[in-house]
Amino acid sequence: MYYLTKEKKQEIFKQYGASQENTGSPEGQIAMFTKRIKHLTEHLKKNKKDMHTERALVLLVGKRRRLLDYLIKTDIERYRKIIKELGIRK
């Protein structure tokens, strides 16, 4: 039923964050937001009039953008690495 189970979340944080328990790392959060953004984008392709999901998508993109901006200011190498791994472009 859910597209993002507890195991999938732990796997994402393990792969992109420092560990699966470290859910606060910017890289882990950016990866999680990216996965959710891709899911909502696919949903909106099928349901063009779903304005609630569209708003949620816009808010998620903004959150991810702010995290990416924070990462640029603090550590440019970590930023470049996560951008390359996730295939995100500015």
N, C-alpha and C positions, 0 to 999 in steps of 0.2 A: 504494500500500500504506500509506504513512504519511500521516496527516492533516495533519501539520505539517512541511512540507519546509523546506529551508534558505532557499529564496526567500521562503516565507510568513513565516518568522521575521524575515528581514531587512526585509520590508515592514512588519511589526508594529512593529519597533523604529524604523524610519524614521518611521512615522506618529505613534507615541506617545512615543518617546524623543527624545533630542536629535539622534541620527543613527543610521544602521543599524549602525555600528561600536560605538556606545555601548550595549552590552548590559547594563551595570550600573545604568542609570538606574532609579529606583524606578517611574516611569511605564511604562517599557518592560516591566519585569518584571511589574508588575500586569496590564498588557494581555495578556502571554503567559499568566500564570496564569489569567486570566479565560477566554481561549480554550480552554485545557486543561480548565478546570472545566466549561464548557459541553459540551465533547465527552464528558467522562466522565459527566456527568449524562444525556446522551442514551443512552449505552451502558447505564447502570444502569436506565433506563426499560425497556429490552428484556431485560436480564439481571438480574433482581431478586436472585438468590442469589449474585451475584459479590461476595463479601466482600472480596477483595483489592483490587478496583477501588474499592469503597466506602471502604476505609481510605486508599487513595491520594488519593481525593477529599477526605476529611476533612483530611488533611495539607496538601493544596494550599490549601484554604480557610483553614487556619490561617496558612500562609506569607503568603498575600495579605493577611489581616487584620493581621498584624504589619507588613507593608510600608505598609499604609494608615495604621496607627497612627503609624509613623515619619514619614510624610508630613504628618500632622496636626500633629505636634510641631514639625517643621522649617519647613514652608511651607503654610499653610492654603489659599492661593489655588491652588497646584498640586494639592492634594488635591481641592478643589471642581471643578477643571477635569477631572481624570481621572475622577472619579465621574460627572460629567455626560456625558462622552464615551462611557464604557463602559456607562452605565445601571445602575450599581451603587448600591444603597442600603444604609445602615448599619442 
